[in-house]
Protein backbone atom coordinates (compact mmCIF):
# COMPACT_ATOMS: atom_id res chain seq x y z
CA UNK A 1 0.00 0.00 0.00
CA UNK A 2 2.78 2.43 0.90
CA UNK A 3 4.69 1.71 -2.31
CA UNK A 4 1.54 2.25 -4.35
CA UNK A 5 0.89 5.59 -2.63
CA UNK A 6 4.49 6.60 -3.26
CA UNK A 7 4.12 5.86 -6.97
CA UNK A 8 0.87 7.89 -7.23
CA UNK A 9 2.46 10.83 -5.46
CA UNK A 10 5.46 10.67 -7.78
CA UNK A 11 3.16 10.83 -10.82
CA UNK A 12 1.13 13.73 -9.42
CA UNK A 13 4.00 15.76 -8.00
CA UNK A 14 5.13 17.47 -11.26
CA UNK A 15 1.63 18.80 -11.85
CA UNK A 16 1.34 20.08 -8.29
CA UNK A 17 4.64 21.94 -8.27
CA UNK A 18 4.84 25.52 -9.56
CA UNK A 19 6.71 26.13 -12.80
CA UNK A 20 10.43 26.86 -12.41
CA UNK A 21 11.46 30.51 -12.84
CA UNK A 22 11.72 31.62 -16.45
CA UNK A 23 15.41 32.29 -17.04
CA UNK A 24 14.98 33.79 -20.51
CA UNK A 25 12.03 36.15 -21.11
CA UNK A 26 9.71 35.93 -24.07
CA UNK A 27 11.49 37.52 -27.01
CA UNK A 28 9.75 39.89 -29.43
CA UNK A 29 8.80 39.17 -33.02
CA UNK A 30 10.12 41.14 -35.99
CA UNK A 31 8.08 41.40 -39.19
CA UNK A 32 5.93 38.48 -38.09
CA UNK A 33 8.84 36.17 -37.27
CA UNK A 34 9.71 35.29 -33.69
CA UNK A 35 13.25 36.14 -32.64
CA UNK A 36 14.98 33.06 -31.21
CA UNK A 37 18.39 32.35 -29.71
CA UNK A 38 20.68 29.59 -30.96
CA UNK A 39 22.10 27.15 -28.40
CA UNK A 40 25.41 29.04 -28.50
CA UNK A 41 23.65 32.37 -27.95
CA UNK A 42 21.63 30.93 -25.05
CA UNK A 43 24.85 29.66 -23.49
CA UNK A 44 26.50 33.05 -23.95
CA UNK A 45 23.55 34.77 -22.29
CA UNK A 46 23.71 32.31 -19.39
CA UNK A 47 27.42 33.13 -18.96
CA UNK A 48 26.54 36.81 -18.69
CA UNK A 49 27.70 37.81 -22.18
CA UNK A 50 25.61 40.13 -24.36
CA UNK A 51 24.01 38.61 -27.45
CA UNK A 52 23.57 40.65 -30.65
CA UNK A 53 21.72 39.27 -33.65
CA UNK A 54 21.45 41.05 -37.00
CA UNK A 55 17.97 40.70 -38.48
CA UNK A 56 16.89 40.47 -42.12
CA UNK A 57 14.21 43.10 -42.88
CA UNK A 58 11.98 42.75 -45.92
CA UNK A 59 12.69 46.38 -46.85
CA UNK A 60 16.19 46.60 -48.32
CA UNK A 61 16.54 50.16 -47.00
CA UNK A 62 16.31 48.95 -43.39
CA UNK A 63 19.02 47.47 -41.23
CA UNK A 64 17.91 46.04 -37.90
CA UNK A 65 19.41 44.29 -34.90
CA UNK A 66 18.29 42.60 -31.71
CA UNK A 67 20.29 42.50 -28.50
CA UNK A 68 19.90 41.09 -25.00
CA UNK A 69 22.03 41.02 -21.85
CA UNK A 70 21.56 40.03 -18.22
CA UNK A 71 22.47 42.72 -15.70
CA UNK A 72 22.85 42.36 -11.94
CA UNK A 73 20.86 45.37 -10.81
CA UNK A 74 17.29 46.25 -9.95
CA UNK A 75 14.89 47.58 -12.53
CA UNK A 76 14.23 50.61 -10.33
CA UNK A 77 17.93 51.50 -10.20
CA UNK A 78 18.39 50.95 -13.94
CA UNK A 79 15.36 53.06 -14.88
CA UNK A 80 16.42 55.83 -12.48
CA UNK A 81 19.77 56.01 -14.28
CA UNK A 82 18.12 55.75 -17.70
CA UNK A 83 15.79 58.69 -17.05
CA UNK A 84 18.70 60.87 -15.98
CA UNK A 85 18.79 61.98 -19.61
CA UNK A 86 21.68 64.48 -19.42
CA UNK A 87 23.90 61.53 -18.47
CA UNK A 88 22.26 58.48 -20.04
CA UNK A 89 21.98 59.96 -23.55
CA UNK A 90 25.70 60.70 -23.76
CA UNK A 91 27.68 57.86 -25.30
CA UNK A 92 30.94 57.21 -27.15
CA UNK A 93 30.74 58.53 -30.71
CA UNK A 94 28.59 61.53 -29.80
CA UNK A 95 30.50 64.68 -30.71
CA UNK A 96 27.86 67.14 -29.52
CA UNK A 97 24.63 66.83 -27.56
CA UNK A 98 21.90 68.85 -25.88
CA UNK A 99 18.39 68.60 -24.45
CA UNK A 100 15.57 70.82 -25.72
CA UNK A 101 13.66 72.51 -22.96
CA UNK A 102 9.92 73.24 -23.13
CA UNK A 103 9.57 75.44 -25.07
CA UNK A 104 12.77 74.86 -27.02
CA UNK A 105 15.12 77.83 -27.36
CA UNK A 106 18.14 78.56 -29.55
CA UNK A 107 20.34 78.33 -26.46
CA UNK A 108 19.50 74.60 -26.23
CA UNK A 109 21.39 73.95 -29.48
CA UNK A 110 24.04 76.67 -29.19
CA UNK A 111 27.08 74.33 -29.59
CA UNK A 112 26.03 73.27 -33.11
CA UNK A 113 28.34 74.49 -35.92
CA UNK A 114 28.71 74.08 -39.69
CA UNK A 115 32.06 72.64 -40.85
CA UNK A 116 33.80 73.65 -44.07
CA UNK A 117 33.08 70.15 -45.40
CA UNK A 118 29.37 70.61 -44.65
CA UNK A 119 29.36 73.99 -46.41
CA UNK A 120 31.02 72.54 -49.50
CA UNK A 121 28.53 69.67 -49.72
CA UNK A 122 25.52 71.95 -49.16
CA UNK A 123 26.52 74.19 -52.08
CA UNK A 124 26.12 71.17 -54.39
CA UNK A 125 22.63 70.22 -53.16
CA UNK A 126 19.60 70.09 -55.40
CA UNK A 127 16.31 68.21 -55.33
CA UNK A 128 16.88 64.49 -55.86
CA UNK A 129 20.63 64.64 -55.17
CA UNK A 130 22.01 65.97 -51.93
CA UNK A 131 24.33 64.67 -49.25
CA UNK A 132 22.06 66.32 -46.67
CA UNK A 133 18.53 65.27 -45.86
CA UNK A 134 16.54 68.44 -46.46
CA UNK A 135 13.35 69.66 -48.06
CA UNK A 136 13.73 71.33 -51.45
CA UNK A 137 13.03 74.78 -50.01
CA UNK A 138 15.68 74.33 -47.28
CA UNK A 139 18.28 73.38 -49.90
CA UNK A 140 17.66 76.65 -51.75
CA UNK A 141 17.72 78.68 -48.55
CA UNK A 142 20.92 77.06 -47.26
CA UNK A 143 22.79 77.79 -50.49
CA UNK A 144 21.59 81.40 -50.49
CA UNK A 145 22.93 81.90 -46.97
CA UNK A 146 26.27 80.29 -47.82
CA UNK A 147 26.64 82.52 -50.87
CA UNK A 148 25.86 85.68 -48.90
CA UNK A 149 29.48 86.32 -47.91
CA UNK A 150 32.55 85.03 -46.10
CA UNK A 151 30.54 84.59 -42.92
CA UNK A 152 28.02 82.39 -44.74
CA UNK A 153 28.81 79.20 -42.73
CA UNK A 154 28.39 81.05 -39.41
CA UNK A 155 25.10 82.55 -40.62
CA UNK A 156 23.93 79.12 -41.77
CA UNK A 157 24.79 77.57 -38.39
CA UNK A 158 22.73 80.29 -36.69
CA UNK A 159 19.87 79.60 -39.12
CA UNK A 160 20.03 75.83 -38.41
CA UNK A 161 19.87 76.52 -34.68
CA UNK A 162 16.77 78.71 -35.14
CA UNK A 163 15.21 76.24 -37.56
CA UNK A 164 15.86 73.28 -35.25
CA UNK A 165 14.29 75.13 -32.34
CA UNK A 166 11.21 76.01 -34.38
CA UNK A 167 10.99 72.43 -35.64
CA UNK A 168 10.95 70.96 -32.12
CA UNK A 169 8.32 73.44 -30.92
CA UNK A 170 6.19 72.70 -33.98
CA UNK A 171 6.53 68.95 -33.39
CA UNK A 172 5.45 69.39 -29.78
CA UNK A 173 2.34 71.18 -31.04
CA UNK A 174 1.39 69.16 -34.13
CA UNK A 175 3.18 65.85 -33.65
CA UNK A 176 3.89 63.69 -36.68
CA UNK A 177 2.22 66.19 -39.02
CA UNK A 178 5.13 68.55 -38.37
CA UNK A 179 7.83 66.04 -39.34
CA UNK A 180 10.02 66.90 -42.31
CA UNK A 181 9.65 65.75 -45.91
CA UNK A 182 13.08 64.76 -47.28
CA UNK A 183 13.71 65.76 -50.91
CA UNK A 184 17.36 64.73 -51.12
CA UNK A 185 16.98 61.40 -52.89
CA UNK A 186 14.53 59.99 -55.41
CA UNK A 187 11.31 61.60 -56.60
CA UNK A 188 8.33 62.83 -54.63
CA UNK A 189 10.17 63.13 -51.33
CA UNK A 190 9.90 60.93 -48.24
CA UNK A 191 7.84 61.83 -45.20
CA UNK A 192 9.79 61.16 -42.01
CA UNK A 193 6.47 60.31 -40.33
CA UNK A 194 5.84 57.56 -42.91
CA UNK A 195 9.30 56.10 -42.33
CA UNK A 196 8.62 56.04 -38.58
CA UNK A 197 5.24 54.34 -39.06
CA UNK A 198 6.82 51.62 -41.22
CA UNK A 199 9.50 50.88 -38.62
CA UNK A 200 6.95 50.83 -35.80
CA UNK A 201 4.75 48.33 -37.63
CA UNK A 202 7.65 45.86 -38.02
CA UNK A 203 8.01 45.17 -34.29
CA UNK A 204 5.65 43.62 -31.74
CA UNK A 205 7.37 45.07 -28.66
CA UNK A 206 4.91 47.91 -28.09
CA UNK A 207 1.85 46.10 -29.45
CA UNK A 208 2.33 43.25 -26.98
CA UNK A 209 3.78 45.07 -24.00
CA UNK A 210 2.94 48.78 -24.10
CA UNK A 211 0.03 49.60 -26.44
CA UNK A 212 -0.62 52.91 -24.66
CA UNK A 213 2.95 54.00 -25.37
CA UNK A 214 2.60 52.95 -29.00
CA UNK A 215 -0.58 55.03 -29.28
CA UNK A 216 1.20 58.02 -27.75
CA UNK A 217 4.04 57.86 -30.27
CA UNK A 218 1.53 57.62 -33.10
CA UNK A 219 -0.77 60.39 -31.82
CA UNK A 220 1.75 62.66 -30.05
CA UNK A 221 1.16 65.01 -28.27
CA UNK A 222 -2.20 63.37 -27.43
CA UNK A 223 -2.73 60.23 -25.30
CA UNK A 224 0.33 60.64 -23.08
CA UNK A 225 0.72 57.79 -20.54
CA UNK A 226 0.39 59.13 -17.01
CA UNK A 227 3.76 57.76 -15.89
CA UNK A 228 5.75 58.71 -19.00
CA UNK A 229 9.14 60.36 -18.59
CA UNK A 230 10.44 61.88 -21.80
CA UNK A 231 12.80 64.29 -23.52
CA UNK A 232 13.61 65.65 -26.95
CA UNK A 233 17.29 66.00 -27.66
CA UNK A 234 19.77 66.65 -30.45
CA UNK A 235 23.13 65.04 -31.04
CA UNK A 236 25.91 65.00 -33.60
CA UNK A 237 27.28 61.50 -33.70
CA UNK A 238 29.31 59.29 -35.95
CA UNK A 239 29.01 55.62 -36.80
CA UNK A 240 32.19 53.96 -38.01
CA UNK A 241 33.06 54.92 -41.61
CA UNK A 242 29.97 57.16 -41.93
CA UNK A 243 29.68 60.93 -41.93
CA UNK A 244 28.91 62.69 -38.59
CA UNK A 245 25.13 63.10 -38.45
CA UNK A 246 22.89 65.59 -36.70
CA UNK A 247 19.75 63.91 -35.36
CA UNK A 248 16.80 65.12 -33.31
CA UNK A 249 15.10 62.41 -31.28
CA UNK A 250 12.31 61.89 -28.79
CA UNK A 251 12.82 59.38 -25.97
CA UNK A 252 9.93 58.13 -23.81
CA UNK A 253 10.15 55.76 -20.82
CA UNK A 254 7.05 54.11 -19.32
CA UNK A 255 6.16 51.16 -17.09
CA UNK A 256 2.92 49.79 -18.62
CA UNK A 257 0.07 49.45 -16.10
CA UNK A 258 -1.04 45.88 -15.59
CA UNK A 259 2.33 44.53 -16.76
CA UNK A 260 4.34 43.98 -13.62
CA UNK A 261 8.10 43.73 -13.68
CA UNK A 262 8.61 45.63 -16.94
CA UNK A 263 9.61 49.07 -18.19
CA UNK A 264 9.73 50.10 -21.86
CA UNK A 265 11.91 52.83 -23.35
CA UNK A 266 11.54 54.05 -26.94
CA UNK A 267 13.64 56.47 -28.97
CA UNK A 268 11.98 57.93 -32.06
CA UNK A 269 13.97 59.90 -34.62
CA UNK A 270 12.17 63.02 -35.79
CA UNK A 271 15.01 64.41 -37.95
CA UNK A 272 18.42 63.42 -39.35
CA UNK A 273 20.61 65.47 -41.69
CA UNK A 274 22.35 62.43 -43.23
CA UNK A 275 21.48 58.89 -44.29
CA UNK A 276 18.48 58.08 -42.09
CA UNK A 277 14.85 58.46 -43.18
CA UNK A 278 13.91 56.97 -39.83
CA UNK A 279 15.29 55.36 -36.68
CA UNK A 280 13.43 53.47 -33.97
CA UNK A 281 15.04 52.07 -30.85
CA UNK A 282 12.85 49.94 -28.53
CA UNK A 283 14.06 48.60 -25.20
CA UNK A 284 12.45 46.36 -22.60
CA UNK A 285 13.81 46.29 -19.07
CA UNK A 286 12.32 43.22 -17.41
CA UNK A 287 12.85 41.69 -13.98
CA UNK A 288 14.98 38.54 -13.99
CA UNK A 289 14.26 35.90 -11.34
CA UNK A 290 17.17 33.53 -10.90
CA UNK A 291 17.65 31.88 -7.48
CA UNK A 292 20.98 30.33 -8.50
CA UNK A 293 22.77 33.35 -10.02
CA UNK A 294 20.88 36.06 -8.19
CA UNK A 295 18.03 38.26 -9.38
CA UNK A 296 18.53 41.17 -11.74
CA UNK A 297 17.15 42.38 -15.05
CA UNK A 298 17.25 41.58 -18.72
CA UNK A 299 17.83 44.47 -21.09
CA UNK A 300 16.29 43.64 -24.47
CA UNK A 301 16.86 45.92 -27.45
CA UNK A 302 15.47 46.12 -30.98
CA UNK A 303 16.90 48.87 -33.19
CA UNK A 304 16.04 49.79 -36.78
CA UNK A 305 17.53 52.33 -39.18
CA UNK A 306 15.91 53.12 -42.51
CA UNK A 307 18.41 54.59 -44.96
CA UNK A 308 17.71 56.58 -48.09
CA UNK A 309 20.29 54.75 -50.20
CA UNK A 310 22.64 51.94 -49.22
CA UNK A 311 24.82 51.04 -52.20
CA UNK A 312 27.03 47.99 -52.06
CA UNK A 313 29.86 47.63 -54.54
CA UNK A 314 33.01 49.64 -53.98
CA UNK A 315 31.47 51.89 -51.33
CA UNK A 316 29.76 49.01 -49.46
CA UNK A 317 27.88 51.46 -47.24
CA UNK A 318 25.38 48.73 -46.38
CA UNK A 319 28.05 46.36 -45.09
CA UNK A 320 29.81 49.09 -43.14
CA UNK A 321 26.56 50.29 -41.59
CA UNK A 322 25.56 46.78 -40.49
CA UNK A 323 28.98 46.10 -39.01
CA UNK A 324 28.97 49.44 -37.19
CA UNK A 325 25.46 48.77 -35.86
CA UNK A 326 26.41 45.34 -34.52
CA UNK A 327 29.53 46.64 -32.80
CA UNK A 328 27.75 49.65 -31.36
CA UNK A 329 24.91 47.62 -29.82
CA UNK A 330 27.37 45.11 -28.36
CA UNK A 331 29.34 47.99 -26.81
CA UNK A 332 26.16 49.60 -25.45
CA UNK A 333 25.01 46.36 -23.80
CA UNK A 334 28.44 45.82 -22.24
CA UNK A 335 28.51 49.41 -21.02
CA UNK A 336 25.05 49.05 -19.47
CA UNK A 337 26.16 45.86 -17.78
CA UNK A 338 29.39 47.38 -16.53
CA UNK A 339 27.84 50.58 -15.21
CA UNK A 340 25.54 48.56 -12.94
CA UNK A 341 28.43 46.87 -11.11
C-alpha positions, -999 to 999 in steps of 0.1 A, spaced: 0 0 0 28 24 9 47 17 -23 15 23 -43 9 56 -26 45 66 -33 41 59 -70 9 79 -72 25 108 -55 55 107 -78 32 108 -108 11 137 -94 40 158 -80 51 175 -113 16 188 -119 13 201 -83 46 219 -83 48 255 -96 67 261 -128 104 269 -124 115 305 -128 117 316 -164 154 323 -170 150 338 -205 120 361 -211 97 359 -241 115 375 -270 97 399 -294 88 392 -330 101 411 -360 81 414 -392 59 385 -381 88 362 -373 97 353 -337 133 361 -326 150 331 -312 184 324 -297 207 296 -310 221 271 -284 254 290 -285 237 324 -279 216 309 -251 248 297 -235 265 331 -240 236 348 -223 237 323 -194 274 331 -190 265 368 -187 277 378 -222 256 401 -244 240 386 -274 236 407 -306 217 393 -337 215 411 -370 180 407 -385 169 405 -421 142 431 -429 120 428 -459 127 464 -468 162 466 -483 165 502 -470 163 490 -434 190 475 -412 179 460 -379 194 443 -349 183 426 -317 203 425 -285 199 411 -250 220 410 -219 216 400 -182 225 427 -157 229 424 -119 209 454 -108 173 463 -99 149 476 -125 142 506 -103 179 515 -102 184 509 -139 154 531 -149 164 558 -125 198 560 -143 181 558 -177 158 587 -171 187 609 -160 188 620 -196 217 645 -194 239 615 -185 223 585 -200 220 600 -235 257 607 -238 277 579 -253 309 572 -271 307 585 -307 286 615 -298 305 647 -307 279 671 -295 246 668 -276 219 688 -259 184 686 -244 156 708 -257 137 725 -230 99 732 -231 96 754 -251 128 749 -270 151 778 -274 181 786 -295 203 783 -265 195 746 -262 214 739 -295 240 767 -292 271 743 -296 260 733 -331 283 745 -359 287 741 -397 321 726 -408 338 737 -441 331 701 -454 294 706 -446 294 740 -464 310 725 -495 285 697 -497 255 720 -492 265 742 -521 261 712 -544 226 702 -532 196 701 -554 163 682 -553 169 645 -559 206 646 -552 220 660 -519 243 647 -492 221 663 -467 185 653 -459 165 684 -465 134 697 -481 137 713 -515 130 748 -500 157 743 -473 183 734 -499 177 766 -518 177 787 -486 209 771 -473 228 778 -505 216 814 -505 229 819 -470 263 803 -478 266 825 -509 259 857 -489 295 863 -479 326 850 -461 305 846 -429 280 824 -447 288 792 -427 284 810 -394 251 826 -406 239 791 -418 248 776 -384 227 803 -367 199 796 -391 200 758 -384 199 765 -347 168 787 -351 152 762 -376 159 733 -353 143 751 -323 112 760 -344 110 724 -356 109 710 -321 83 734 -309 62 727 -340 65 690 -334 54 694 -298 23 712 -310 14 692 -341 32 659 -337 39 637 -367 22 662 -390 51 686 -384 78 660 -393 100 669 -423 96 657 -459 131 648 -473 137 658 -509 174 647 -511 170 614 -529 145 600 -554 113 616 -566 83 628 -546 102 631 -513 99 609 -482 78 618 -452 98 612 -420 65 603 -403 58 576 -429 93 561 -423 86 560 -386 52 543 -391 68 516 -412 95 509 -386 69 508 -358 47 483 -376 76 459 -380 80 452 -343 56 436 -317 74 451 -287 49 479 -281 19 461 -295 23 433 -270 38 451 -240 29 488 -241 0 496 -264 -6 529 -247 29 540 -254 26 530 -290 -6 550 -293 12 580 -278 40 579 -303 15 576 -331 -8 604 -318 18 627 -300 12 650 -283 -22 634 -274 -27 602 -253 3 606 -231 7 578 -205 4 591 -170 38 578 -159 58 587 -190 91 604 -186 104 619 -218 128 643 -235 136 656 -270 173 660 -277 198 667 -305 231 650 -310 259 650 -336 273 615 -337 293 593 -359 290 556 -368 322 540 -380 331 549 -416 300 572 -419 297 609 -419 289 627 -386 251 631 -385 229 656 -367 198 639 -354 168 651 -333 151 624 -313 123 619 -288 128 594 -260 99 581 -238 101 558 -208 71 541 -193 62 512 -171 29 498 -186 1 495 -161 -10 459 -156 23 445 -168 43 440 -136 81 437 -137 86 456 -169 96 491 -182 97 501 -219 119 528 -233 115 540 -269 136 565 -290 120 579 -321 140 599 -346 122 630 -358 150 644 -380 184 634 -394 206 655 -417 223 624 -432 215 589 -443 185 581 -421 149 585 -432 139 570 -398 153 554 -367 134 535 -340 150 521 -308 128 499 -285 141 486 -252 125 464 -226 138 463 -191 123 432 -174 128 417 -140 150 385 -140 143 359 -113 172 335 -109 176 319 -75 210 303 -85 228 334 -100 209 361 -82 180 383 -94 185 412 -117 172 424 -150 173 416 -187 178 445 -211 163 436 -245 169 459 -274 155 461 -310 169 489 -332 160 498 -368 175 523 -392 159 531 -425 184 546 -450 177 566 -481 203 548 -502 226 519 -492 248 510 -522 270 480 -521 299 476 -545 330 496 -540 315 519 -513 298 490 -495 279 515 -472 254 487 -464 280 464 -451 298 491 -431 266 503 -416 256 468 -405 290 461 -390 290 494 -372 255 488 -359 264 453 -345 295 466 -328 277 496 -314 249 476 -298 274 451 -284 293 480 -268 262 496 -254 250 464 -238 284 458 -222 285 494 -210 250 491 -195 262 459 -178 294 474 -165 278 506 -152 255 486 -129 284 469 -111 
